Amino acid sequence: KKEMSNKVDGVPGARIEITNKETGEFVKNIDEKTGDSKDFFITDKDGNITVRGIKPGTYVFKETIAPDGYVLNEDTCEFTIDENGKVKEGSVTTIYNARKEFIISKVDSATKNPLANVEFNILDKDGNPVKNDDGSNKFVTDINGKIVLSKIQDGKYTLKEIKAPKGYKKMSDMTFEVNKDTLKVGLTVENEPIKASIKKVDAQDPTKVLAGAKFEVRKGALLVS
């Protein structure tokens, strides 16, 4: 069991089931100490499982539960054991897990351009803050307006904007859900630009709009373009 990103690192904690292709019977995982048997195997710290006493034949194996932080690999694979107890050439004995990453994209509501340096907190369904990779509770959009949530668990969350981009309105809290379907599309959220409207009217008749007037808008001494 290997990680998809580099195809080298083992993935521990995956639940694997193996069945005989012809009979459909489960290959038993027998505890050498107690003699207890199970119909599944759990990958060790190196991402491996050891199957003892397996007979010649063709077998089907699949992952039934992915480790925390990884996407379930739904592929069904086959391997064949020959009469000498060796794995036949062409058999599949390694499968890969992609890291579970949920991408939040922040964009301008009008132009759809990405917005960088927007700060968020993310809360789980119980209101507990989700930790960033550096251990903090703060998530900040990158230059592409994205936040990548690594190894996030399935479930419902609340996105709280704590610092809006300069010149934009702060967005309201938003709930979202992480599952195998939403992982594929992520979440896109928008900020609305702050706008001001100026209308020039006749001093004697406010219903009469005056065209052609020219203005300068300044913030302090700074001319606003």
N, C-alpha and C positions, 0 to 999 in steps of 0.2 A: 504494500500500500504506500504510494508515493504522492508527494505534493505536486500539483499540476504545474506550478510556476517554474520549478527547476528540474522536476522529474528525478530528483536525487533524495531529498529529505523524506524520511519515513513519516507516516502519519499514524500515530498510536490511537487506540481507542475506537477503531472502526469495528462494527459488528458484521461478520461475514458468515453467510450460510452456503454450504456445499451439498449438492444432491447428486446422486447417480443419475446420469442422463437417461438410462434405459428403464430403471425401476422407479425413479423419483424419490427413493429413500434418502433420508438425511445421512450425511457422514457425521458420525458421532465424535464429539470432543470429550475424551475421557480423561478425567483427572487422575494422574498416576498415583497420587497419595491416597485419595479417598475412594477412587473407583466410580465417582459420580460422573454422569454423562450429560452433555447438553447438545442441542441441535445447532449450535452456532459457535463461532470462534471470535475472539477479540484480538485485534492486532496489538503487538507489544510495543515497547518504547522505540523500536527501530522500524515499526510498521509491518512486522512479519507475523505470520501464524505458522505453527508447525502441526502437520497432520500425520499422526502415527498409525501404522498398520493398515494403510489404505490399499485396497486390492486393485489389480489391473482393470482398466475400464476407462470410460469417458465420463467426465464429471462437469457439472455446471456450478458456477459460483457467482454470487452477487453480494453487494453491500446492502444491508437492510437498515442500518442506522449509521449515519455519519457522525464523526466526532464533532464536538462543539467547535464552531467557527469554520466549518467546512460544508460545502454543498454535497448532498447525497449523489453518488455516482449510480445512475439507474441502469447502467449497462449490465448485460448478462454475458458472462465469459465462459469459455470451455478450456479444459486441459485433459490430456489423456495420459494414463500411466500404462507403460508397456509391461510385458511379461517379466522383465528384469527389475521392475520396480522403479524405472526411470521415467522422467517426464518426457513425453514424445515431442520431437521437434515441431514447431509451429503452434504449440499450446500457448495460451495466454495465462501467465501467472502473476502479472503485475497490473494493477489498475490505479487510476489517479484521482485525486480529489482536488478540486479548485477551492481556493479560499473563499469564504463567504464575504463578499464585499457589496455594500449598498452605497450607491452614489447619490448624493444630494447636489443638485445644480441650482445656482442662484442667478437670476437674470433680471434685466430691466423689463418691466411689463410692457413698455411701448416698443422698444427696439429689439428685445430678446438678446441683447448683448450680455455677456457674462459680467458678474459683479464680484470683484475681489475684496478680501479683507472684511467680509461680513461675519460677525461673531454670533455664535449660537450656543445654547445649552440644549441637551437632548435628555429627556426623562423617560424612564420605562413606565410600564402600566401602573406601577405602585408609587410613581413619583420620585423614584431614586435617580440621581444623575448618572448618565452613562459616561464612563471614563475614556479619555483620549489615549492614544498610544504613549504619551508622555506622562500619563497619570492625572492630568488636569480634567476639569469639567467643561473646558471651553473648546469649541471647534470653530475654525476660521477658514473661510473659503480661500482657495488658492488663486493664482493668476488667471486660471480658466473658470473661476467661479464655482469650483467644485470642492466638496468634502467627501472623502472616501472613508466609510466606516468599515474597518477591518474586523473580521470575525464576529460581527454582530449576530445576536441570536434572533430566531424568529419571534415575532410578537408585536404588540402595539406600543407605539412611542409618541411622545409629544415634542415638537420642534419649537423652541422658544428663541426668538431673535433678541439678543441683548444689546446689540449695537448695529444700527442701520447704516448703510453707506451714506456718506455726505451728500445731501441734496435729495434724499429719498425718505419716504414715509416708512416708519417701522411697521413690519408686518405683524398680524395677529398670530397667536399660537396656532399651530397646526398639528393635527394627529395624523399619523401614518402607520402603516403595517408592513412588516418585513416577512415575506414568505417566498416560496420558490418562484412564484409568478412575478411579484414585485421586484425581486432581485434583478430580473432581466431588464427592467425599464428604469428603476430608481425613482427618484422624486425630483421634480422641478418646481421651484417656488420663485415668486416674483416680488420685486419692490416697485412701488409706484413713485415716479418722480414727483417732487414737490413743485407745484405750479402756482403762479400768481396771475390774476386777471385784472387788467386796468381798462376802464371804460371812460372815455372823454365825452362829457355832455355839456349842453348849454346851461349856464349858471341860472338863467331865468326860467328855462324849460327843461327839466331833467329828463323828459321823455325824448328830447331831441339829441341824437348821437352826432358827434362831430368827427368827421374824417380828416386825415391829413396832419394831425398834431404830431409833433416829434418830442420824445422824452429821452432823458438820461436816467439810468437806474444806478445808484451807488450804494455800496455797503461801506459806511464811513467815507473815507476818501477814495476808496477803490471803485473804479468804474466796472459795472457788471456788463459783460458782453452778451 
